[in-house]
């Protein structure tokens, strides 16, 4: 009975195992980028209502950075998804494996595109500015390490901030907490009260202390003027992939007929 059941459902079982393996590989490859985004978001050390704005910024950078579901890009994704499903069905010749393959690949594309592809479709711009001009705040990661989160680019309203970090006067990244700021860190770690940014004396003290040590904010960003070029580039990329898959399908059908 067990052997008969295995013979009947082995295709579905192998497909599910392959999908889980692909998902595991996807998580393993995207984990460093996701961890870096989370560590620099400030969510590790926020409390209560102070986390609301940080969480909103983190989710915006994660899911809609550059506009994956805004503007015209959904047209490219829809065409690519349709062509991908047809191609998977043509190759797998079974509906369940074809759906699993399509879902796994499309999910991988949804993860990979905003993390690695979209930010690099156009060269990013860089600037170094003060904590105040960048509306930046300090957060602490493990060890603790210093992470700086910028929320604005001076003179670039609506810019998409790709990354931000603290740098010294020589332009070198600063990850160690200045010794003069250790008392502020102790106060931060010892505070467990639910607070908002305006009510948090230790948050302001820590930010001011780091800024007073000559540390500035280096930002990498896409200006707002790149919004539509990014939209057209990403849409064109997925339309080209859809056309390539459609051409492959026609070639396969004609080859089988002949």
C-alpha positions in Angstrom: 0.0 0.0 0.0 2.8 2.4 0.9 4.6 1.6 -2.4 1.4 2.1 -4.4 0.8 5.5 -2.6 4.3 6.6 -3.4 4.0 5.6 -7.1 0.8 7.6 -7.3 2.0 10.8 -5.6 5.7 10.8 -6.1 5.6 13.6 -8.7 3.7 15.8 -6.3 6.0 14.9 -3.4 9.1 15.5 -5.4 7.7 18.8 -6.6 6.9 20.0 -3.1 10.4 18.9 -1.9 12.0 20.8 -4.8 9.9 23.9 -4.0 10.9 23.8 -0.3 14.5 23.4 -1.3 14.3 26.3 -3.7 12.7 28.4 -1.0 15.4 27.4 1.5 18.1 28.5 -1.0 16.3 31.7 -1.6 16.2 32.5 2.2 19.9 31.6 2.5 20.9 33.9 -0.3 18.7 36.9 0.7 19.3 36.6 4.5 22.5 38.9 4.5 20.7 41.7 2.7 17.5 41.4 4.7 19.5 41.3 8.0 21.5 44.4 7.0 18.3 46.3 6.2 16.7 45.2 9.4 19.8 46.0 11.5 20.0 49.5 10.0 16.3 50.2 10.4 16.5 51.0 14.1 13.8 48.4 15.0 16.3 46.5 17.2 16.4 49.2 19.9 13.1 51.0 19.5 10.3 50.8 22.1 6.5 51.2 21.9 5.2 53.9 19.6 8.7 54.8 18.6 8.7 51.7 16.4 5.8 52.8 14.2 7.7 55.2 11.9 10.7 52.9 11.8 8.6 49.9 10.8 6.8 51.9 8.1 10.1 52.9 6.6 11.5 49.4 6.8 8.5 47.9 5.1 8.5 50.6 2.4 12.2 50.0 1.6 11.6 46.2 1.6 8.5 45.9 -0.5 8.1 49.0 -2.5 11.5 50.5 -2.8 11.5 51.9 -6.3 7.9 50.9 -6.8 7.5 47.2 -7.5 3.7 47.4 -7.4 3.3 51.0 -8.5 3.3 52.7 -11.9 3.7 50.5 -14.9 5.8 47.7 -13.5 2.8 45.4 -12.7 2.3 45.1 -16.5 5.8 43.7 -16.9 5.4 41.3 -13.9 2.0 40.1 -15.2 3.4 39.3 -18.7 6.4 37.6 -17.2 4.3 35.5 -14.8 2.0 34.4 -17.6 4.9 33.5 -20.0 6.6 31.7 -17.1 3.6 29.6 -16.3 3.1 28.6 -19.9 6.8 27.7 -20.2 6.7 25.6 -17.0 3.5 23.8 -18.2 5.1 23.1 -21.6 8.2 21.6 -20.0 6.7 19.8 -16.9 3.5 18.6 -18.8 1.7 18.3 -15.5 -0.3 21.1 -13.9 0.8 20.7 -10.2 4.5 20.6 -10.9 4.1 23.5 -13.4 2.3 25.6 -10.8 4.9 24.9 -8.2 7.8 25.8 -10.5 6.1 29.0 -11.6 5.4 30.0 -8.0 8.9 29.2 -6.8 10.6 31.2 -9.6 8.2 34.1 -9.4 8.6 34.3 -5.7 12.4 34.3 -6.1 12.2 37.1 -8.6 10.0 39.1 -6.2 12.7 38.8 -3.5 15.8 39.3 -5.7 14.6 42.2 -7.7 14.1 44.8 -5.0 17.3 43.7 -3.1 19.8 43.5 -5.9 18.5 44.4 -9.3 16.3 47.5 -9.0 18.7 49.6 -6.9 21.4 49.0 -9.6 19.4 49.6 -12.8 20.8 53.2 -12.7 24.0 54.3 -11.0 23.2 55.6 -7.5 24.1 59.0 -6.2 26.1 59.6 -3.0 26.2 62.4 -0.6 27.7 63.0 2.9 25.8 65.2 5.3 25.1 65.9 8.9 22.7 64.0 11.1 20.2 66.8 11.2 20.2 67.3 7.4 19.7 63.6 6.9 17.0 63.3 9.6 19.2 60.4 10.8 19.1 58.4 13.9 21.4 55.9 15.6 20.5 52.3 16.4 22.6 49.6 18.0 23.1 46.1 16.6 24.9 43.2 18.2 28.2 43.7 20.0 27.0 46.6 20.0 27.7 48.0 16.5 26.7 51.4 15.3 24.1 51.6 12.6 22.8 54.9 11.1 19.5 55.2 9.5 18.8 58.3 7.2 15.3 59.4 6.3 16.0 62.3 4.0 18.5 63.5 1.4 19.3 67.2 1.5 17.9 68.9 -1.6 16.4 65.7 -3.0 12.8 65.5 -1.9 11.3 62.0 -2.5 14.6 60.3 -3.1 14.8 56.6 -2.6 17.5 56.0 0.0 19.3 52.7 -0.8 21.7 52.7 2.1 23.2 54.9 4.8 26.1 54.6 7.2 28.2 56.6 9.6 31.5 57.9 8.4 34.4 59.8 9.9 36.2 62.9 8.5 38.2 60.7 6.2 35.1 59.1 4.7 35.7 55.7 6.3 32.8 53.8 7.7 32.4 53.9 11.5 30.9 50.8 13.1 32.4 51.1 16.6 30.5 53.2 19.2 32.7 56.2 20.3 33.9 55.8 23.9 32.4 59.1 24.8 28.9 57.7 24.0 29.1 54.7 26.2 27.0 56.4 29.0 24.3 57.1 26.5 24.3 53.5 25.4 24.0 52.3 29.0 20.9 54.5 29.4 19.5 53.2 26.1 19.9 49.6 27.0 18.4 50.2 30.5 15.3 51.9 29.2 12.3 49.7 28.8 9.5 52.3 28.9 7.2 52.6 25.9 8.3 55.9 24.2 7.8 58.0 21.2 10.7 59.7 19.4 9.9 63.1 20.9 9.7 61.7 24.4 13.0 59.7 24.3 15.8 61.6 26.0 18.3 58.8 25.5 17.6 58.5 21.8 18.3 62.2 21.3 21.3 62.1 23.6 22.8 59.1 21.7 22.2 60.8 18.3 23.7 64.1 19.5 26.7 62.3 21.1 27.6 60.4 17.9 27.2 63.6 15.8 29.4 65.6 18.2 32.2 63.1 17.6 32.6 64.2 14.0 30.6 61.3 12.6 28.6 62.2 9.5 26.0 60.3 7.4 27.0 58.9 4.0 23.9 58.1 1.9 23.5 56.2 -1.3 20.3 57.0 -3.1 18.2 57.1 -6.3 16.9 60.7 -6.9 13.2 61.2 -7.5 13.9 62.0 -11.1 14.9 58.4 -11.7 11.4 57.1 -10.7 10.1 56.8 -14.3 13.4 55.7 -15.8 13.5 52.9 -13.2 9.9 52.0 -13.9 10.4 51.8 -17.7 13.7 49.9 -17.3 12.2 47.3 -14.9 9.1 46.9 -17.0 11.1 46.6 -20.2 13.3 44.0 -18.6 10.4 41.7 -17.6 8.6 42.3 -20.9 11.8 41.2 -22.7 12.0 38.1 -20.5 8.3 37.4 -21.3 9.0 37.7 -25.0 12.0 35.4 -24.8 9.9 32.8 -22.9 7.1 33.1 -25.5 9.6 32.7 -28.3 11.0 29.6 -26.7 7.5 28.1 -26.3 6.7 28.7 -29.9 10.0 27.1 -30.9 9.3 24.0 -28.7 5.8 23.6 -30.1 7.0 23.8 -33.7 9.8 21.4 -33.0 7.5 18.8 -31.5 5.1 19.1 -34.4 7.9 18.5 -36.9 
